[in-house]
Amino acid sequence: MIEDVPSNSFIATASDVLKTGLAFVASEVFDARIALCSKCPHRDIAQARLVCGFCGCYMSVKARFVATRCPVHLDW
């Protein structure tokens, strides 16, 4: 894992999601985000789930929320 990722990135992400009232993205946006993650060199397939090797998040969860951001693909 890359050393400069804050250890509290999950907590920061969860906080951002809660601040927006758990708003979800449209299914097309979710699909586009997952497509980017699936091709990303930082992806880590662990326990049959798409996990980001950069931030450590489960992308099938993180990609669903409006408030979340990818630290690698800044366009989502």
C-alpha positions in Angstrom: 0.0 0.0 0.0 1.2 3.5 -0.7 2.5 5.1 2.5 1.2 8.7 2.0 -2.5 7.7 2.2 -3.9 8.9 5.6 -4.8 6.1 7.9 -8.1 7.7 8.6 -9.3 7.8 4.9 -12.2 5.5 5.7 -13.3 7.8 8.5 -13.0 10.9 6.4 -15.0 9.2 3.6 -17.7 8.0 6.0 -18.0 11.5 7.4 -18.4 13.1 4.0 -21.1 10.6 3.1 -23.0 11.3 6.3 -22.8 15.0 5.8 -24.7 14.7 2.5 -27.5 12.6 4.0 -26.4 9.4 2.3 -27.1 10.7 -1.3 -26.5 8.1 -4.0 -25.3 8.7 -7.5 -27.3 7.6 -10.6 -26.7 4.0 -11.8 -24.9 5.3 -14.9 -22.5 7.2 -12.7 -21.9 4.2 -10.5 -21.3 2.0 -13.5 -18.8 4.5 -15.0 -16.9 4.7 -11.6 -16.7 0.9 -11.3 -15.5 0.7 -14.9 -12.6 3.1 -14.1 -11.8 1.1 -10.9 -11.8 -2.2 -12.8 -9.0 -0.9 -15.1 -7.0 0.9 -12.4 -3.5 -0.3 -11.6 -4.2 0.3 -7.9 -7.2 -2.2 -7.8 -6.8 -5.1 -5.4 -9.2 -8.0 -5.8 -9.6 -9.3 -2.3 -12.2 -11.7 -1.1 -14.0 -11.5 -4.5 -14.6 -7.7 -4.0 -13.1 -4.7 -5.7 -10.9 -3.0 -3.2 -8.8 0.1 -3.9 -5.1 -0.6 -3.2 -4.5 3.1 -2.8 -7.2 4.2 -0.3 -8.3 0.7 1.0 -12.0 1.3 0.3 -14.5 -1.2 -1.0 -15.3 0.4 -4.3 -18.7 -1.3 -4.7 -19.7 0.8 -1.7 -17.6 4.0 -2.1 -18.6 4.4 -5.8 -22.3 4.6 -4.9 -22.2 7.9 -2.9 -22.3 11.4 -4.2 -19.9 12.7 -1.6 -17.1 10.3 -2.3 -14.0 11.0 -4.4 -11.3 8.8 -5.9 -7.8 9.8 -4.9 -6.5 8.4 -8.2 -9.2 9.2 -10.7 -9.9 12.8 -9.8 -12.7 13.1 -12.4 -15.2 11.1 -10.2 
